[in-house]
């Protein structure tokens, strides 16, 4: 009887170890998927590239802002739908003074007043705030900008 108990205990421990390892692997795969964003949430000016036929989108956001998170979700879908047409550069401004200055400079160049986040620039258009009702406006701005070479960062570099 003691032999059967030892085998049962060994099998139980082995099963528990297997379940724990499988759970850890599953958690890691889920985390890796969630972190595989097509959007760099911590872009820097040195990351910006100009590629002919691609539109640069500049997204200024605040950590903890629910509207910003909604826009991130939308931009993820947009980046999949328009993967050949857009680059998205995002800058957190509530906790980063350098990014706040970039936002201020970009808005000045575009002659826009920033009243809060999210604030998004697509070509010659800017969007303050976010809701699902303006998603089509983003898409239209991208389509309009594809054949236009205006980029606020190009203007910024010239100043």
N, C-alpha and C positions, 0 to 999 in steps of 0.2 A: 504494500500500500504506500509505503514511503517513496518508492521509486516512481509511482504514478503521480504523486503530489509534486515531486521534483520536476517531472516532465511537464506537468500542468503549469507550474510556476514559471518555468523557462519559456514555454510557449506563450504564456500571458505577457511576460516581460518583453519577449521578442515582438509580439503583436503591438504592444504599447509603443515600443521604440519605432516600429514601422509606421504607425499612425502619426507619431510626433514628427518624424522625418518627412513624411508625405505632406503634413500640414505646413511645415516650415518651407518646403519647396513651393507649395501652392501660394503661400503668402508672398514669397520672394518673386514669383512670377507675376502675381497681381501687382505688387509694388513696382516692378520693372515696367509693366505695361502702363500703369498710371503715370510713371515718370517719363515715358517716351512721348512727351508732348512735342508737337511740331513747332511750338512757339517757345523761344527762349525768353523766359520771364525776367531775365537779368541781362538784357542786351547792353552793349556799350557802343559808343560811336564808332570805335574801331572795328566792330562787327559788320557795319553797314557796307553792303556791296551794291553796285549799280550794274544791273544786267539788262541788256537791251531786250525789250518786250516784257519785262517783269515790273510790277508795281510794288514799290516799297510802302508798307503800311506802318505807321508809327503809333503805338498804343501806350498811353500813359495811364497808370493805374495806381491804386492804393491798396496795400496789404490789409485785408479784412473787409474791403468794400464789396457788398453783395452784388451791386450792379457790375462791378469790374469782373467778378467771378462769372456772372451771366455772360458778359461779353467774351471772356476767355473761352467759355464753352462754344459760343457761336463762332469765334475765330478759329477754333480747332476744326469745326465742320467746314468752315470757309477755306481753310488751308488745305483740306483734303479735296474739296470741290475745285479749287483754283490752284492746285499745287504747281502747275506750270506757269502761272501768271503772277504770283505774289510772293513777296518775302515779308514776314511780320517781325517787327522789332518792338519789344515792349520794355517799358521803363517804369519801375516802381518809384513813385515820387513822395510818398508820405514819410519814408524812412531814409531817403537818399537825397541829400542836398544837391549833388551833381546832376542827378536826373531832374530835380525840380528846376534847376537852372536851364537844362536842355529844353524842358517844356516851355519855360518862359521865353527863351530865345526863339524857339520854333513858332510860338504863338505871335511874337512880335513881328517876325518875318512875314507871317501870313495875315498880319493885321487883325488878329482875333483876340478876344478876351477870354481867358480861362476862368471859369467859375467853379470848377471842381473836376473830379474824376468820375468815370473814365472820360478821357479826352483822346480822340483818335484822328489822325491825319491820313488822308488817302488822296495823293496828288494835290490838287488845289482846293480840296474840300476838307472840312473838319467837322467833327461830330462831338458834341458835349453831352455826356450821359449815354445811357444805353437802355433800350427796350426792344422787344421783338418787333415792334411796329416800325423800326428803322432799319431792319435787316436788309430789305430790298434797296434802301438808299446806299448802303455799303456796297452791295453788288453793282449797282449802277455806277457808283464812283469808280470802282475797279475797272469796269468796262470802258468808261470814259477815259480813264487815265492810261490804259494800255497803249494807246497811240499818241500819248502826250509825253514829253520828256521833262516836265516840271517835277522837281523833287525838293522839298523844303530843306533837306540836308545839303544838297548841292548849293543852295542859296546861303545856308549857314556857313559852309566852308569858305565861300567867297567873301564873307564879311569879316 
